[in-house]
Amino acid sequence: MANIGVVILTMGDRPAELRALLDSVAAQEGGPATVVVLAQGVALPPLPDGVDGVELPENLGIPGGRNAGVRRLRERGGGDVDVVVVLDDDGLLPRTDTFRLVREAFAANPRLGVAGFRIADETGASQRRHVPRLGGRNPLVSGPVTTFLGGGHAIRMSVIDQVGDFPAPFFYAHEETDFAWRALDAGWEIDYRADMVLQHPRTAASRHKVYYRNTGRNRVWLAKRHLPGVLVPVYLATWAAYTLVQRPPLSGLAAWWAGFFEGVRVPCPPRRPMRWRTAWRMARLGRPPVF
């Protein structure tokens, strides 16, 4: 069965929630996991015995911090970590069998690259934006998808070896989709698992100060990096229209457009367009790469 490594990023402002999460990780069935907690430019609170704490000198953003966590797991695990589980520091594993389900899933399907967890609040409900299907349908139904949620997921280490790290320049927003598209193009599968639950407080994505700007910029970078040329304008037009329909506040809309044009102006290499076969596969999974 797979050896699990856990990466948790923290800004140091939720010590009680972090400790509760670590306790829920320690309570998981099966062999112990290798756990790394990375503080992004802040000091770490006291950690339980056996948890590896790393204080990064600056905030590298979500993808950069995850990449640093994976590197630390490689250093500490000596190449023995098979699956990396990434968890939000204000999340909680309410079930003790989650890691057992992760091990069983990756053992049963050698082409499974990523297992995305279901994000649910204290009542068990999942927000629409936390279901990686168009329209946020059927949060309690597992199945193949084209992306996954950053707050709780498991990645086979060999997928990272093959397709590379999360895109550090993204800093925040859409880094999971960038990774997912590369994994799909390499032939891996992504599953949404409703039975692998991360309990997480109900929040709005727009609470982050950089939400609108980074969302606009990173959508452009995502398209420029991975879509066949003819799909780039279609994808960007679709998301521009969707953003307008959502009627964000004027300040948010201004930040979104500023980020959009920054993405057009500033390169984010490399450009490696996905194969048309991958685009068609995504369409058959219910989410063609124009939405």
N, C-alpha and C positions, 0 to 999 in steps of 0.2 A: 504494500500500500504506500501511497505517496507520503513523503516527508513534507510537512507544511511549515512555511515561514510566514510570519505576519509583519506587515508594515503599517505603522500608525503615525500620522503626522499631527503635530500639535503646535499651537501658537502660545501655549502655556496659560491660557485664560480659562480652562475648564478642568481643573485638577480633579474635582469630585467625579465628573463624568468620565474622565480618562481612567481613574482608578476602578470605577464600576465596569467599564469596558474590559480592562485587563483582568478583572476578577471573572468576568464571563468567558474570556478566552481561556483562562486557566481551568475553568470548569468543563471544558469540552471533553467528550469521550475520545478514547484512543490515546496514542502516544503524544507526549508533549510537543508543542510547536516551538520553533525558534522565533522569539518576538523581539522586534526592534521598534523603539519609539524615537522619532526624530523631532527635536525642537527647532523651529524655523526662526533663527535669529533671537531666541529668548532662552532663558534658563529653564531646565527641566524641573518639575516637582519631584519629590521622592517617588521611586518606583519599586515595585515588588522585587524580591530576590529572583534572579534568573532572567529578568528583562533587561535587554541591552539598550541603554540610553545614549543618544548621540545629540550633541548640541551643535547645530550648524551655525556658522558665523553670520549668515544672512538668510532672509526668506527667499528661497529658490522658486517659490510658487508650488502649486500642487504637482505638476508633472516632474519638475526638477527635484522636488523632495522625494517623490516616489522612486525616481531613478537612483537617488542617493541611498534610499532604503534597500533597494534590490542589491546595490553594490555591497552594502554592509552585510546583507544576508549571505552573499557569496563569500565574503571574507570570513565571516563567523562560521558559516556552515560547511566550508571546505568543499563546496560543490554537491552537498548532500540534499539541498532543498529542491524538491521537485515542483512544488506548487506555491505560489506567492498569494497570500490573502491580504487584501488592502481594506482597511476599515477606517471610517471617520471617528475622530476622537470623542465625539458626543453621541456616538452610537452605542448599541448594546446588543449582544447575542442572547435573545430570550430563551433559546433552546440549547440544550447541551449536546445535541446530535449533529450540529451544523458541520463541524469539521469531518465527522464520519461520513456525512452525505457528500461532502466535497471529495474525500478520498475515493468513495465508491463511484462517483460520477466520472472522475478522470481515469480510474482503473477500467471502467466498463466501456469507455469510448476513447480509443487512442487518438482520434482526430479532434477531440474536444480541446479547444484552445483556451476558452474563457467561460466561466460560469458566473453569471450576474445574479446577485442576491435580490430578493424583494425587500424594498424599503417600506416599512410600515410604522405608523405612529403608535402611541401608547394604547390606542383603542383597537389596533390591528388594521386600520385603514391605510391604503396607499394613495398618495397624491397622484393625480393624472400625469404629471411631469416625471414621475418616478417609474412609469411603466414604459419600457423601451419598444413600444409599438405605436403606430400612427393612431392618434385619438386616445391613447392611454387605455386601451381596451383590456378587459379580463386580467386584472392583477393577480388573481388566484390560479391562473392557468399557466403552466410551464410550457416551454417550447423554444425552437430555434428563432434567433433574432439577429439583427445586423449591428447592434451596439450594446453597451452595457452601462451600468451606473457606477460612478466613481466611488460613492460612499461605502459600497460593499461588493466586492467581487473577488474571484480567484482566477489566477492566470498560470498556465503551465509554464515553467521556467524555460523550456525549450522553445516556446513561442517567442519569448523575449530574445533568446539567442538568435532566432532566425530573422525576426522582423525589426528588431531594435527597440530602443527605449521609448518612453513617452516623449512627445515633442516639448522640450523644456521652454522654447521661446513662447509657447502658448500661455504660460504662467497660470492661467485659470480659464476654463470653459472649452469644451469640445475636445480635450486631449484624449478622452476615452474613445470618441468616434474616430479620431485620427488613427489610434492604435487598432481599433476594431476593423477599419477598412483595410489596413495592411495585413492583418491576420486573415481576413476573409480572402484577400487576393492571393495569399500564400497557401490557401486550401484548408485552413482551419475552420472549425465550427464554433459558434457562440450560442450558449443556451441561457435563457432566462429561467431561473429556478425559484418558483413561488414557495418551495418548502425550505429554502435557505434564507432565513429572515434576519435582517438587521433592523432592530427597533431604533427609530430616529425621530426627534421632535419634528413636528410639522412646521415647516419654514417656507419662506419665499426666496427664490433664487436671487431676486433683485436686492436682497439685503446686503449683498457684497457691493462695495463701492465701485469695483471695476466691472460689474456684471454687464452693463449695456455696451461699454466700449469694447471689452474683450470678446463679447459674443459677436458683435459686428465684425471685428477684425479677424477673429479666428475662423468664422464661417468662410471668409474669403481665402484665408490661408489653406483651409481644408480643401476647398475646391481647386485652388491652384496647385496644390501638392499632389492630389490623387485622382481627379476626375479627367476622363477624356475631354479634349478641348471643346467639343461641341456641347458637352453637358455643363461646362462651367457657367456660361451666362444663364442657362435655364435654372440651375440650382440657386444662383445668387438672386435672380429675379423672384423665384418662388419664396425665398426667405425674406426678401425685402417686403414683398406683399404681405406675408404672414405677420411680420413685425408691425406693419401699419394697421392691420386688422386688429391686432391686440391692443391698440391705442395706449401705448406707454405714456407716461408723463412727458411733457415737452423736454425737460432736462434729460430724461432717459433717451428719448428719440434723438436728440442732438448728439448725445454721447455715442449712440449706436451708429449714426451716420459718420461721425468722426472716426470711429473704429473701422467702419467699412472702407472708407477711403484710405485709411492708413494701411489696411490689408492690401488694397489695390496697389498702393505706392511702394510699400516695403516688401521685399522678397522674404520668403521663409523656405529656403531649400531643404531637402532636394525635391525636385518634381519627378514623381514616378507614377504616371497614370495607371490606374487599375485596368485590368483586362476587361473587354466587353463581356466576357463570360462571367466575370465577377459581378458586373452591373446587372446582368440578367438574373444571376442567382439572387441578388438582393431584391430584385423586383418580384421574383417568385416567393421570397420570404415576406413580402408585403410592404417593403420599403425601398423602392427604387431610389438610386442616389440623385434624386432631384427634389427630395422633400427633407 
